[in-house]
Each structure stands twice: as C-alpha cells, then as structure tokens.
Amino acid sequence: MAAGGHPGELRIGLTISGAIALGAFEGGALAALLHAVGRVNAQRPGALRIDAMAGASAGSMTAVVAARCLMTGLDPIDAMYEAWVTTPALTQLRDGLSAPLQVKSTEAAARRLLTRRGAAPLQTTPVHVNLALGSLRRLDYEIGRVGGPPVRATTHLDWQEIVFDTGSPDELYVGSGQAMDAALASGAHGVAFRPRGLDRSAPEIQAGYRANGVDGPPMFGWYTDGGTIDNQPLGRAVNLTQAIDRDDPRDGARRLHLLITPDPAIRQPAIDAWTDSGTEPRWLVSGERIVTLLLSQHLYDDMRQLEKTNSRVSWLRELEAALGAIIDGTAPDATAALNEVIASIEHQKDTLYEDTGHATAPPPPTTPARAALRRALELATGEKEYIELAVVSPLNVRGVTRPADVLGGAFLMHFGGFLNERLRENDFAVGYDAMVQWMGGGDGLAARGLDGDLAALATDGATRGAAAHRWRTDLGGATLRSRPLREKLAVMALVARAAAIAVNDAVRR
C-alpha cells in the first residue's frame, strides 16, 4: 500500500557486495544501520526506512538476515554477530572429498537464526530483496530493438526476487527454494564450495523469466556464486528503488543508495608492485590480484553508468525547463533559450570533477503542457531519476587510508577470516564503526535528507548499541605469515584437500 513520504524522511536502498569472510565487515555495518533504523522507527515510524536490498555472495545472506531483523524485531547486533562472527569457522566448513568447504553447519545455524523473532521496533513498510545467482545453465533471451528485429543474447546472471513484510511466514525465509537456499547458492564460491540446486518452478519465478524474454526457462538449476558475475549489484538496487518510488511516490522524502563494501576503490601510488619493472609478480599473488580485478571492474562499470545517468538526468531537466518556457511563451526567443541550455551543459561537462554538493529533486511541472512534456521526455529517455550514492567502507573510519590495514580477514583472497573468530570479530567491529562514523559525518544521514534531530538520534542509538560490547579491534593488517602455526597448517590441509578433490574429479571424468 502506498504510504507516501514527507520532508525530513529518508529512504535507503542497499547494495551489499560479495566479500567472502569479509562479510563480517558488512554484518557489522548493517548491525549499526539497522539499530539506528529501529531507534528512529520507535520515535517516528517510517521516517528512516530500508526498502530495497541487492546482494551478491556474502551480501546475499547478510541481506536476508537484515530483512529478518527489520520485519520481526530481531536484535540486529546479536543476529549479525552470530551470522558472521560466531558461525562461519573453518573447522565447521570442511567437507571430505566432495568440495574444499561445505555449508551444512552454516545452513543449520541460518535456519535457527531466521526463525527467531525479537522485540525491537518493526519497520512498517516492506523490503524488496534481490539476490544475485550465478547460473551454470545459460539463459537465452532476446533484446528488443527500435527499428530492427530483436537481438539474441545469453547470460549466466540470474536473480531471486523476494518481498518481505511483517506478515511474511518463516517459510519464506527458510522454506525449500526460498530466501535462505537462494542466499547460500549466491554465496557458493566456485573456488571452495559445491554448486547448489534451486527449484525455479514457482509461478512468480517463471513469470519473471517470461517478462525478461528468457527462452525455455529452467524449472530447476544448479547455481554458483552470483558475485563472480555481479559482485556489487548497484544497478539492480537502482532498478528496485525506482520501481518502489513509482508505486509509492516519495513526495518530500529523499532517496539514497548506500553501497556497503569492505574493498572500495582507492587511489594507487604512482609506483607500486604492479608497475615496478624490477620485480616480477609471483604466481599466487597474481592469481589473487586477478580476483580483485574482476570484482572491482563490476563496481567501476556500475559507478560509471550511475554517474552517466545522473549527468543525463540533470541536463534533461535543463532542456525540459527551456522547452517548457518556449511552449508557454515565457521564453519568446527559442534559439536563445536553447543556446543557453547548450552553453550550460558544455560548462558542466568542463567542471564534472568539481564538488558541487548533492543534487535536489526537480520541481513538479506547473502546467498540463509541461507535465506532458516531462512525460514524453521520460518515455524517450527511459524514465531515469537522479541517483544519490554513498559508500560505507573501512575508509569511513578516521585515519584509515588502506582497508587492509584495519581488516583482519582480507588475506587469502578474503578467505582469511574463516581461520579465526577473532579475525571476524575485528572486521565486524570495523564495519560497525565505519557505519556509525558515516551516519554522523558530514556526508551522513542529515546531509542526505533525514531530519537533523532524527539523524542525531540514529547515530547516538547506534553508538550506544556498541557500548555494551568489547569487540577485539587489534588484528588489522593480518597476513598468513603473521598468523599462528596451527592456522598455517589448517590452510595447508585445505590446499591438500582441494588438490585431492581435483585429482579425484579428474579421474572420475
């Protein structure tokens, strides 16, 4: 049901990236944000809401736990700590000769967690969750074209789309083929886990395939880590929020897209290990770097597209204003009005890299002719809206210039945190602190449109929520070399198991 919005309110769409063991950082960040949402909802329901989440890999399970907290009052600090610090220990992830790691114990723990309820204030509006899936079966579809026949294409990116509300049954979270299964499939990283099978026969899933023109959609499929294809599904989150805002107009409320990632893009020095002609990179180090390249490229592509959309929307509104003035006669010299727009856009192109602050929503059309003009331009350009984006990462923590300096589990291609609960606790605490500092900072909740008193309440609530806990935070910058012998031996055993599995699978083929 449409609820509308009011000035001083803020709607948040989340993008939760794939992070493997660094999901602990994301869990800590979400714990702080959800705690803040609960505090605000207790005083002014709906003023601060999270209504859309797009997750990949580790971010998928985090999204499902977050939805459970919002809709059932589950304590977000306890829930996220259990999901990302207590549960995913390496000793609980071993799996004989079928795969290097397995999720049986994690699955059992998730089932227990996702059927609990709590006493925290509930969010009164639903939350739309999309989970990225890597389909091992290709999906064939058609891309429609104006002025030509459709183009056939293929993708391996699939999605699980779920809407949670306060009346959602536990079955939606943990039932066969539902949220938990999809989240575990989204996080089934091909390097360590077996693929997971998902039932795709549900009418709403089949309807989604048909709406997207998928040819011969599967009734069942095997899936791997969705983050290998779209690790930061920012574009998906944007599409979700735009659909929500069309059905439930924001009116005076602001919309923010919040990307939570432990591994943001940072400016590199002029000379580093990858530009030093005198040092040839080692094989294993290069392999780790390739994984990073794949993940960061997806984010780069999404960010470029987002900013391209924002600039086009801004320029479209300028053109709309000029054309509207020409139509209603307030700009008698059409050529001069259009030349003024051209000059303005050219100037903006020359100053794109200057900080001009946050954009505001354009005023509504004042006449039927201008309303018709806006609608025509929206249809011609794809109904795009300006997208406000903020990023929460370890760089939000004061004094941090390199995420690896404060994260404990960033080594071994982000698998390092599975070696020790204390490493994950360190990263959970870093995530919590990063979110609190962003919320109360100059680019935080108040700057993004939330009423100043409510923003202060949210930040204070999250700060107090952490005060009762003594999380370890002194393991930043950990490497395998710095870890105890028993953990090094555990890694060696895991590598040996992986080699044995590879030989066993090769022989059976």
C-alpha positions in Angstrom: 0.0 0.0 0.0 1.3 3.4 -0.9 2.4 5.4 2.1 3.9 8.5 0.5 6.7 10.5 2.1 7.4 13.7 3.9 10.2 16.2 4.1 12.9 15.1 6.6 12.4 11.4 5.8 14.9 9.2 4.1 14.5 6.0 2.1 17.6 3.8 1.7 18.3 1.2 -1.0 21.2 -1.0 -0.1 23.8 -2.7 -2.3 25.7 -5.3 -0.3 28.7 -6.6 -2.1 30.3 -10.0 -2.2 33.0 -10.3 0.4 33.6 -13.9 1.4 34.8 -13.9 5.0 34.8 -10.1 4.9 31.0 -10.4 5.1 31.9 -9.8 8.8 32.6 -6.2 8.0 29.2 -5.9 6.2 27.5 -7.6 9.1 28.9 -5.0 11.5 28.0 -2.1 9.2 24.4 -3.4 8.8 24.1 -4.0 12.5 24.8 -0.4 13.2 22.4 0.9 10.5 19.6 -1.4 11.5 20.0 -0.4 15.1 19.7 3.2 14.0 16.6 2.5 11.9 15.0 0.8 14.9 15.7 3.9 17.1 14.2 6.2 14.6 11.1 4.0 14.0 10.4 3.9 17.7 10.0 7.7 17.6 8.7 8.4 14.1 7.7 5.3 12.2 8.8 5.3 8.6 11.0 8.3 8.7 14.1 6.2 8.1 13.5 3.1 6.1 15.4 0.5 4.2 13.1 -0.7 1.5 15.4 -2.3 -1.1 18.5 -4.6 -0.9 20.5 -6.1 -3.7 23.1 -8.6 -2.5 25.7 -10.9 -4.0 27.6 -13.7 -2.5 28.2 -12.9 1.2 26.0 -9.9 0.8 23.0 -12.1 -0.1 23.0 -13.8 3.3 23.6 -10.5 5.0 20.6 -9.1 3.1 18.3 -11.9 4.2 19.3 -11.6 7.9 18.8 -7.8 7.6 15.3 -8.3 6.2 14.5 -10.6 9.1 15.7 -8.0 11.6 13.6 -5.3 10.1 10.4 -7.3 9.8 10.5 -9.3 13.0 12.3 -7.1 15.5 15.3 -9.4 15.8 18.2 -7.7 17.5 20.5 -6.7 14.6 23.7 -6.7 16.6 23.2 -10.2 18.0 21.9 -11.5 14.7 24.7 -10.2 12.6 27.3 -11.2 15.1 26.0 -14.7 15.2 25.7 -14.9 11.4 29.2 -13.5 10.6 31.4 -13.9 13.7 30.3 -17.0 15.7 29.1 -19.3 12.9 31.4 -19.4 9.8 34.5 -21.1 11.4 36.8 -23.0 9.1 36.5 -26.1 11.3 32.8 -26.1 10.6 33.3 -25.7 6.8 35.2 -28.9 5.9 33.7 -31.4 3.6 35.7 -34.5 2.9 36.4 -35.1 -0.8 33.3 -33.5 -2.3 34.5 -29.9 -2.0 37.1 -28.0 -0.1 34.4 -26.4 2.1 30.8 -27.0 2.8 27.9 -25.1 4.4 25.9 -27.8 6.3 26.6 -26.3 9.7 26.1 -22.8 8.4 22.8 -23.8 6.9 21.6 -25.3 10.2 22.7 -22.1 12.1 21.0 -19.9 9.5 17.8 -21.9 9.8 17.8 -21.3 13.6 18.6 -17.6 13.2 16.0 -17.0 10.5 13.1 -18.4 12.5 13.7 -16.3 15.6 11.8 -13.1 16.5 12.7 -10.2 18.7 11.3 -7.1 20.5 13.0 -4.3 18.5 10.7 -1.8 16.7 9.5 -3.1 13.3 9.7 -1.4 10.0 6.1 -0.9 8.8 6.9 -0.9 5.0 8.1 -4.0 3.1 11.6 -4.6 2.0 12.4 -5.8 -1.5 15.4 -8.1 -1.7 17.2 -9.3 -4.9 19.9 -11.9 -4.7 22.4 -12.4 -7.5 22.8 -16.0 -8.7 25.4 -17.5 -11.0 23.5 -19.9 -13.2 25.6 -22.8 -14.5 23.0 -23.2 -17.2 23.0 -20.4 -19.7 19.8 -18.3 -20.0 18.9 -17.3 -23.6 16.8 -14.3 -24.2 16.1 -11.5 -26.7 16.9 -7.8 -26.6 14.2 -5.8 -28.3 15.3 -3.0 -30.7 13.6 0.0 -32.1 13.7 -0.2 -35.9 15.0 -3.7 -36.2 14.5 -7.3 -35.2 15.4 -8.4 -31.6 18.9 -9.5 -30.9 19.5 -12.9 -29.3 21.8 -12.9 -26.2 22.9 -15.2 -23.4 23.5 -14.5 -19.7 24.5 -16.6 -16.7 23.3 -14.0 -14.2 20.0 -15.0 -12.5 18.1 -13.5 -9.6 16.0 -14.5 -6.7 13.4 -11.7 -6.0 11.6 -11.7 -2.7 9.4 -9.2 -0.9 9.4 -9.4 2.9 6.9 -7.7 5.2 5.8 -8.1 8.8 3.4 -10.8 7.9 5.8 -13.0 5.9 5.8 -16.5 7.2 9.0 -18.3 8.3 8.7 -20.5 5.2 9.6 -17.5 3.0 12.9 -17.3 4.8 13.8 -20.9 5.2 11.4 -22.9 3.0 12.7 -25.1 0.2 13.9 -22.8 -2.7 13.2 -19.7 -0.7 15.4 -16.9 0.7 18.0 -19.0 2.7 18.5 -21.5 -0.1 19.0 -18.7 -2.6 21.4 -16.8 -0.4 23.5 -19.9 0.2 23.5 -20.6 -3.6 24.5 -16.9 -4.2 27.5 -17.4 -1.8 28.6 -20.8 -3.1 32.0 -19.5 -4.3 33.3 -21.9 -7.0 36.8 -22.0 -5.6 35.7 -23.6 -2.3 32.0 -24.8 -2.4 29.9 -27.1 -4.5 27.1 -25.6 -6.6 23.7 -25.6 -5.1 20.5 -26.7 -6.8 17.4 -24.4 -6.7 13.8 -25.1 -7.7 12.8 -22.5 -10.3 9.3 -23.7 -10.9 7.4 -21.2 -8.7 4.9 -19.2 -10.8 6.4 -15.9 -9.8 9.9 -17.0 -10.9 8.6 -18.3 -14.2 6.6 -15.1 -14.8 9.9 -13.2 -14.2 11.7 -15.2 -16.8 8.9 -14.6 -19.3 8.8 -10.9 -18.6 12.5 -10.7 -19.4 12.1 -12.7 -22.6 14.1 -15.8 -21.4 13.7 -18.6 -23.9 12.8 -22.0 -22.3 13.4 -21.0 -18.7 14.5 -23.8 -16.4 12.3 -25.5 -13.7 15.5 -26.4 -11.8 19.0 -25.2 -12.0 22.5 -25.5 -10.4 24.0 -22.3 -9.1 27.3 -20.9 -8.0 28.4 -17.6 -6.5 26.5 -14.7 -8.0 29.3 -12.3 -7.1 31.6 -13.8 -9.8 29.3 -12.1 -12.3 27.9 -9.1 -10.5 29.7 -8.6 -7.2 28.3 -5.2 -6.4 24.8 -5.2 -7.9 24.3 -1.5 -7.7 22.4 -1.3 -11.0 19.9 -3.9 -9.6 19.3 -1.9 -6.5 18.7 1.3 -8.5 16.1 -0.5 -10.6 14.4 -1.8 -7.4 14.1 1.6 -5.8 12.9 3.3 -9.0 10.1 0.7 -9.2 9.2 1.2 -5.5 9.2 5.0 -5.8 6.8 4.8 -8.8 4.4 2.7 -6.8 4.8 4.7 -3.6 5.8 8.3 -4.6 8.4 9.8 -2.3 6.9 13.3 -2.3 9.1 15.2 0.1 11.2 12.2 1.2 14.8 11.8 -0.1 16.2 8.6 -1.7 19.7 7.4 -1.1 21.6 4.4 -2.5 24.1 3.1 0.1 26.8 0.7 -1.1 28.5 -1.3 1.7 31.8 -2.9 0.7 35.0 -3.8 2.5 37.1 -3.4 -0.6 36.5 0.1 -2.1 38.5 1.6 -4.9 41.3 3.7 -3.6 43.8 5.9 -5.4 47.0 4.0 -6.1 50.6 5.4 -5.8 52.4 6.2 -8.9 54.7 3.3 -8.5 53.6 0.1 -6.7 54.1 -3.7 -7.0 52.2 -3.7 -10.3 54.3 -1.0 -12.0 57.7 -2.0 -10.8 59.7 -3.3 -13.7 62.4 -4.7 -11.4 60.1 -7.1 -9.5 58.2 -9.9 -11.3 54.9 -10.7 -9.5 54.7 -14.2 -8.1 52.1 -16.6 -9.5 49.9 -16.9 -6.4 50.0 -13.1 -5.8 49.0 -12.6 -9.5 46.1 -15.0 -9.0 44.8 -13.1 -6.0 45.1 -9.9 -8.0 43.0 -11.3 -10.8 40.1 -12.0 -8.4 40.4 -8.4 -7.2 40.4 -7.1 -10.8 37.2 -9.0 -11.6 35.4 -7.7 -8.6 36.5 -4.0 -8.9 35.6 -3.9 -12.6 32.0 -4.6 -11.9 31.8 -1.7 -9.5 33.6 0.6 -11.9 31.1 -0.2 -14.6 28.2 0.4 -12.3 29.6 3.6 -11.0 30.3 4.9 -14.5 26.8 4.1 -15.6 25.3 5.7 -12.5 27.1 9.0 -13.0 26.4 8.9 -16.7 22.7 8.6 -15.8 22.9 11.4 -13.3 24.5 13.8 -15.7 21.9 13.0 -18.4 19.1 13.5 -15.9 20.4 16.9 -14.9 20.8 18.0 -18.5 17.5 16.6 -19.4 15.8 18.7 -16.7 17.5 21.8 -18.0 16.3 21.1 -21.5 12.8 20.4 -20.2 12.7 23.8 -18.4 13.8 25.6 -21.6 11.3 23.8 -23.8 8.6 24.4 -21.3 9.3 28.1 -21.3 9.2 28.1 -25.1 5.9 26.2 -25.2 4.1 28.5 -22.7 5.6 31.7 -24.2 7.8 32.8 -21.3 10.9 32.4 -23.5 9.9 34.2 -26.7 13.4 33.7 -28.3 13.5 29.9 -28.8 17.0 30.0 -30.3 18.5 32.0 -27.4 16.8 29.7 -24.8 18.2 26.6 -26.4 21.7 28.2 -26.8 21.6 29.0 -23.2 21.0 25.3 -22.3 23.8 24.2 -24.7 26.2 26.6 -23.0 25.2 25.5 -19.5 25.7 21.8 -20.4 29.0 22.4 -22.0 30.1 24.3 -18.9 29.0 21.4 -16.7 31.0 18.9 -18.8 34.1 21.0 -18.2 33.5 21.0 -14.5 32.4 17.5 -13.8 35.2 16.8 -11.3 34.4 19.7 -9.1 32.4 19.1 -5.9 29.1 20.8 -6.4 27.2 19.1 -3.5 24.1 17.0 -3.6 21.5 17.3 -6.3 17.9 18.0 -5.3 14.8 16.7 -7.0 13.4 18.9 -9.8 10.2 20.8 -9.0 7.0 19.3 -10.3 5.5 20.6 -13.6 3.3 23.7 -13.2 1.0 23.3 -16.2 -0.5 20.4 -18.2 1.7 21.2 -21.1 4.8 21.0 -19.0 3.6 17.8 -17.4 3.0 16.3 -20.9 6.5 17.4 -21.9 8.1 15.8 -18.9 6.3 12.5 -19.5 7.3 12.5 -23.2 10.9 13.1 -22.3 10.9 10.4 -19.6 9.5 7.9 -22.0 12.1 8.8 -24.6 15.0 8.6 -22.2 13.9 5.6 -20.0 12.3 7.3 -17.0 15.7 7.9 -15.3 16.0 9.8 -12.0 19.0 11.4 -10.3 20.7 8.8 -8.1 22.3 9.8 -4.8 25.0 7.4 -3.8 27.1 7.0 -0.6 29.7 4.3 0.1 30.4 2.8 3.5 33.8 1.1 3.7 36.8 0.9 6.0 37.8 4.3 4.6 35.0 5.8 6.6 37.0 5.1 9.8 39.1 8.1 10.8 42.7 7.8 9.8 42.3 4.8 7.5 43.8 5.1 4.1 44.1 1.4 3.2 41.3 -1.1 4.1 43.8 -3.9 4.6 45.4 -2.0 7.4 42.3 -2.4 9.7 40.7 -5.5 8.3 41.8 -8.8 9.8 40.5 -11.3 7.2 41.4 -9.7 3.9 44.3 -12.1 3.1 43.9 -15.4 1.2 41.6 -13.7 -1.4 39.3 -12.7 1.5 39.1 -16.2 2.9 41.5 -15.4 5.8 38.8 -14.5 8.2 37.5 -18.1 8.3 40.6 -19.1 10.1 39.8 -17.5 13.4 36.7 -16.0 15.1 38.8 -13.1 16.4 39.7 -12.0 12.9 36.0 -11.9 12.0 35.2 -10.0 15.2 37.8 -7.4 14.3 36.2 -6.9 10.9 32.7 -6.8 12.4 33.8 -4.0 14.8 35.5 -2.1 11.9 32.2 -2.3 9.9 30.1 -1.1 12.8 32.5 1.8 13.4 32.6 2.7 9.7 28.8 2.9 9.6 28.5 5.0 12.8 31.1 7.5 11.6 29.4 7.8 8.2 25.9 8.3 9.7 27.1 11.1 11.9 29.6 12.6 9.5 29.2 15.5 7.0 28.0 13.2 4.2 25.8 11.1 6.5 22.1 10.9 7.3 21.4 14.6 8.0 23.3 15.6 4.8 21.2 13.1 2.8 17.9 14.5 3.9 16.9 12.9 7.3 15.6 15.3 9.9 18.6 16.6 11.9 17.1 15.5 15.3 16.3 12.1 13.9 19.8 11.8 12.4 21.4 12.6 15.8 19.1 10.1 17.4 20.0 7.4 14.9 23.8 8.0 15.3 23.5 8.1 19.1 21.5 4.9 19.2 24.0 3.0 17.1 26.9 4.4 19.2 25.1 3.3 22.4 24.3 -0.1 20.9 28.0 -0.9 20.5 28.9 0.4 24.0 27.8 -2.8 25.7 30.2 -4.9 23.7 34.0 -5.2 23.9 34.9 -6.4 20.4 38.6 -7.1 19.5 39.9 -4.5 17.1 43.7 -5.0 17.1 44.1 -7.6 14.3 44.1 -5.2 11.3 46.7 -5.9 8.6 46.8 -9.7 9.3 48.6 -11.9 6.8 49.0 -15.7 6.7 52.7 -15.2 7.6 51.6 -13.3 10.8 49.1 -16.0 11.9 49.9 -18.8 14.3 51.3 -22.2 13.1 48.0 -24.0 13.6 46.3 -21.7 11.2 49.0 -22.1 8.6 48.7 -25.9 9.0 44.9 -25.5 8.5 45.5 -23.7 5.2 48.0 -26.4 4.1 45.4 -29.1 4.9 42.8 -27.2 3.0 45.1 -26.9 0.0 45.9 -30.6 0.1 42.2 -31.4 0.3 41.5 -29.2 -2.7 44.3 -30.9 -4.7 42.9 -34.4 -3.7 39.4 -33.3 -4.8 40.8 -32.0 -8.1 42.6 -35.3 -8.8 39.5 -37.4 -7.7 37.2 -35.4 -10.0 39.7 -35.6 -12.9 39.9 -39.4 -12.6 36.2 -39.8 -12.4 35.7 -37.8 -15.6 
